Amino acid sequence: MGLGDVARVVESIVYTPTYTLLGVDYRGRVVYQTMEGGFNSIWAYDPATGERRRLVSATVHWPGEVSLDKRRVPFTRDVGRGREAQVIGFVDLEKDEEVVVENMEPVRVLGFRDTGSEIAFAGASADRISLYVYRRGRVEEVLRLDSYAHVSDFDGRLVVGSGNLRKDPRSSEVFVYDARTGEMRVATPREGSVNESPVITSGGRVLFETNAYTGDAKELAFYDPATGEFQRLGYPGSDYEAYGPVEHLFYREFGGRLFVVGKKNGRSRLFVDGRAVETPPGTVVNAYPHGERVYFTYTSLRRPTGIYAYEEGSVREVLVSKLPPEVEEAFGEVDFVVARSPDGVEVPTFVFKSRRPRREFVVYVHGGPWWETADEWNTRVAPLVALGFNVVAPNFRGSTGYGERFRLMDIGDPGGGDLLDVEAATRWGLEAGLGERAFIWGYSYGGYMTLWAMTRRPELYKCGVAGAPVADWAEMYELSDAVFREFIDILFDKKRELWRERSPSTYAEDLKSPLAIVQPQNDSRTPLQPVLHFVEKLMKAGKTFELHVIPDIGHAITRPDKLAQVLVYAANFLDKCSQL
Amino acid sequence: MGLGDVARVVESIVYTPTYTLLGVDYRGRVVYQTMEGGFNSIWAYDPATGERRRLVSATVHWPGEVSLDKRRVPFTRDVGRGREAQVIGFVDLEKDEEVVVENMEPVRVLGFRDTGSEIAFAGASADRISLYVYRRGRVEEVLRLDSYAHVSDFDGRLVVGSGNLRKDPRSSEVFVYDARTGEMRVATPREGSVNESPVITSGGRVLFETNAYTGDAKELAFYDPATGEFQRLGYPGSDYEAYGPVEHLFYREFGGRLFVVGKKNGRSRLFVDGRAVETPPGTVVNAYPHGERVYFTYTSLRRPTGIYAYEEGSVREVLVSKLPPEVEEAFGEVDFVVARSPDGVEVPTFVFKSRRPRREFVVYVHGGPWWETADEWNTRVAPLVALGFNVVAPNFRGSTGYGERFRLMDIGDPGGGDLLDVEAATRWGLEAGLGERAFIWGYSYGGYMTLWAMTRRPELYKCGVAGAPVADWAEMYELSDAVFREFIDILFDKKRELWRERSPSTYAEDLKSPLAIVQPQNDSRTPLQPVLHFVEKLMKAGKTFELHVIPDIGHAITRPDKLAQVLVYAANFLDKCSQL
């Protein structure tokens, strides 16, 4: 294929818009996020008139949920050309007017929530992590946290969230900050347990996810800040209990009803007060009711994220895009398999097959590492399948979605056990006949793992593409802000002596097969500089590599044209490798 | 436009094959060079049967002329993945068998000529430049030259060529090496004059190009090695004299007739014994007779290089490709204009107009600097015109084709007067209404000039793409082989103190507009390392840039897929800039 043919396929996928719910406004409009129209943005769809309207004038970095009073939708805007130096903004849904807070120091925003008159958020700069409240046109730094934490809810008085507040790399605590009294409470049902993403429910109780009771799977539990008591959410005999989720994508109380999206094995289901809503297999992302109608976001590896409505026992499409037929036709089955690592660890793995597979398959390694490849639309996977690659996506130790024990196995050991797992899934793919040769590709931590696998398992991978990779942990640390320094310390369990040993740059000479790197210019998570230095090592060692540095974007890509660039370069390189 | 749309247009042009004559073999077959079929290669076309046959199994770096006895065609092959580390090879045209000389030390080949049983060539390695002869399966280093020189002809006894043999940056001498006696003679009609590319004619006289008599335009003259005498080629009253060429693209004696391609103002004409052959306006590259038929290579800015035949007073197509209609339709007129530099220098400039021009035009700067943009097919220009850019291509001081005085003006002053000329052509374009904004693009020295103009005239150029540029003269010198060290010393007239002052890396902070760099990984002329260091400076200064490093290619690109990559990235960047 030529570059143009590859680009056509990739672009046809990238420009197929996805739609993600942000809530329903006071007028009953569906407020949603999409990159339709050329940039990441917030739109409103009026089911009564069919009108769709873009509510922002420029790229949104991070769209938030519709405010508590349903009259605003908040967002952040990157003013750092990709560096994630963000200011706060919102759309007034009464006037459909955009307001951007110009008079604040930009920060890396770590979660925010809008009541309709005030916005609470956590933010990180080069040297600090703090809680902020925006009210009456001004942003105020209300509390210095000095540990990683994000804000997940706010009711005008209480700011709640969670984070690494005890400085234990393996635990996470809930916090409740009283914006009136200034009192900060850090809560955990059990020291050392993982507790995350609290939301405020009626009666002032806080609902959050915790592994305190199981030691592994995350349940939902209430915390009452008034009494300090904890209570597990029980739905005995319910659909929810029967399903037995391992974690939760979403939980909110609306009009006294509890909407919960429970998840396991890379798929999720929506439960209202414990009762399952009939949705197709795949991933329900979130759900917002409007009267008796429930809007929800749904996606799968084969279906672009879209908005659906459940009403009177049936589901219908609200905002859903169609893939080009030639892409749809190339998509084969999606399998969920388990590979076994040499040390016995089971590696849950998604396999997305192409109907006309090539001789090579691609191992796609997700980012994070505390993330996963689930049964949801993935623009880093779909184009490869459309281009004829079977794709194997291992959820290596460290991945979310399979219990906290599994996730925490990566801490103190990045590039260790997780590499064994990626390798195990690769060998599984070879043995299962998914292809004669294995290629590898990933972005962010998946980019790290690609460089790592290409240098540490140079015989196994015949071609690789690393997007926004970590090439050198020590150099990345030097260039990081407060949050990413903490991220590295948590990931390595503060064993800094491992940095060199676990950095691809230490093994540049061991590369054997063609490697491409695609790197955002202004990436403030996995920065460009160590990538340039790594490339210089490859150059001096006479290795074969391709490099693309894409201007004016950062780690999170918020424009389809830029996303297409990254993915075209990646796919084109894999395509060319498969012609060798 | 999307990347896919840009790629489609660029690829449709790059994959339109061009055909360049290498001669006619003993059987009457037309032997030619083309990238048709996926790589630079040598083919034979039999006019009797219509059969076309590829004669080589793998990429040819540099195809040579059919041998004197018409039974071989020589070539070089790069065994350095683009580093231009070449070995010699040939095709036996009797058996159509390819022979590659495996047992030689690869060198940068500087001209070669095959008699049919022996091949003479000049070659450079890291530390030396020498003459070599290949005979009876072995390569022998016959003479160490230690100055830049290339071989242009060989008759089995005499090896002739020219080069910088007096170490005067402004002169060039002819040499005649007697392979039997080992005697080396360096000849010039006038010390300090420019004398180039001798060929051996009947009677043992050598025909070469010289400015010795005019001090400016290059004429043809004979040198008789037996007597040491010089004699200007005179054609009083001829078409040739009336035409008054400034230089010559080709001159050979065939069957007692002298075939000369004379050139001026970027176009050329074929003369046989002084009489003009009727060819269309544009560039005749070379010509080889077969009986009464004369095959010739013809091209223009609007027409891909192809092979034609002149016979019985008329011209017909032999091997000519058609452009896609949508490309052809986008091509507007080609103008030849003169811009005036602030210091009065006249800058001959080609203007290639698009039928549907954009708001921006592109200044295309040729490489060299001792080269030019002439009225000949140019894959670095044509795609831009097809994409809607008017293109202005100045032949700045230092360019060939307008007399030696003009060419030598660049020596000792690269980045000085030539920048004024590029700037003058740019201002001419703005004033002539070719566009509201100027972009700039070039490859090699044109890449240097792009970086240079973007940092030294940051207000004038709103976007630029530098292909394989010089970012830092000192660092390039350090990394260069014997030839390119000498090239830099000639270009700078040995004023090494100018290196820093004339290097874009010194002014990285002055960049204002978006810049892309496209760089071959294994470029041994303008190497990658200084580009990486330049990019690091841009990064630290927070500039907007895009970078593409393309694997396993060198400065001269010998595969259409790789050429397409370079040109797609360049064109896509310019396309995106024009959307800003």
Interface residues (C-beta under 8 A of the other chain):
Chain A: G2 L3 G4 A7 R8 V10 E11 Y15 R81 P514 A516 Q521 L528 Q529 L532 V535 E536 M539 T544 F545 E546 L547 H548 V549 I550 P551 D552 D561 A564 Q565 V568 K576
Chain B: G2 L3 G4 A7 R8 V10 E11 Y15 R81 P514 A516 Q521 L528 Q529 L532 V535 E536 M539 T544 F545 E546 L547 H548 V549 I550 P551 D552 D561 A564 Q565 V568 K576
